[in-house]
Structure formats: C-alpha cells, structure tokens
C-alpha cells in the first residue's frame, strides 16, 4: 500500500474556512464555539503555512 503525501495547501484552505465559521459563530451564535473554531482554524493555517514548501503544484 502506497503512503500518500500530505497536501498542506488543503490544511491552509481548511484553516481559512474554520476561521470564517469561527467569526460567524462568535458574532451571532455562541462565543465559546466561535473561539474554538477560530483556534482550530489558526492551528490548521499555521500547519499549512509552515509547510508551504511542500504544497502540491496546481495543474493548469
């Protein structure tokens, strides 16, 4: 079984989505859940950003 490489660009993109959801939840629904989403989003963005040199190339 081949081991797949991790796509760190996807980590960064997922982090952006979590940050957006966190801001929305923080402003309107639940402050605790919003802060948690922002924290998870920041973590994903840090992981993706630290490994930017390993981002897969986009096919055009």
C-alpha positions in Angstrom: 0.0 0.0 0.0 1.4 3.4 -1.0 1.6 6.1 1.6 0.0 9.3 0.3 1.7 12.6 0.8 0.0 15.2 2.9 -1.4 18.2 1.0 -0.5 21.1 3.2 -2.3 23.6 0.8 -5.5 21.9 1.8 -4.6 22.4 5.5 -4.3 26.1 4.9 -7.6 26.3 3.0 -9.5 24.3 5.7 -8.0 26.7 8.2 -9.4 29.7 6.4 -12.9 28.0 6.3 -12.7 27.3 10.1 -11.7 30.9 10.8 -14.7 32.2 8.8 -17.0 29.9 10.6 -15.5 30.9 13.9 -16.0 34.6 13.3 -19.6 33.9 12.3 -20.3 31.8 15.4 -18.5 34.3 17.6 -20.6 37.2 16.3 -24.1 35.6 16.2 -24.4 32.1 17.8 -22.1 31.0 20.6 -19.0 32.8 21.7 -17.3 29.7 23.1 -17.9 27.7 19.9 -16.7 30.6 17.8 -13.5 30.9 19.7 -12.9 27.2 19.4 -13.4 27.3 15.6 -11.0 30.3 15.4 -8.4 28.4 17.4 -8.7 25.3 15.2 -8.6 27.4 12.0 -5.5 29.2 13.2 -3.8 25.9 14.0 -4.6 24.5 10.5 -3.4 27.7 8.9 -0.1 27.5 10.9 0.5 23.9 9.9 -0.2 24.7 6.3 1.9 27.9 6.3 4.9 26.3 8.0 5.0 23.6 5.3 4.4 26.0 2.3 7.5 24.5 0.6 5.7 21.1 0.5 2.5 22.5 -1.2 1.5 20.4 -4.2 1.7 22.2 -7.5 -1.6 23.2 -9.1 -2.1 21.7 -12.6 -3.2 24.3 -15.2 
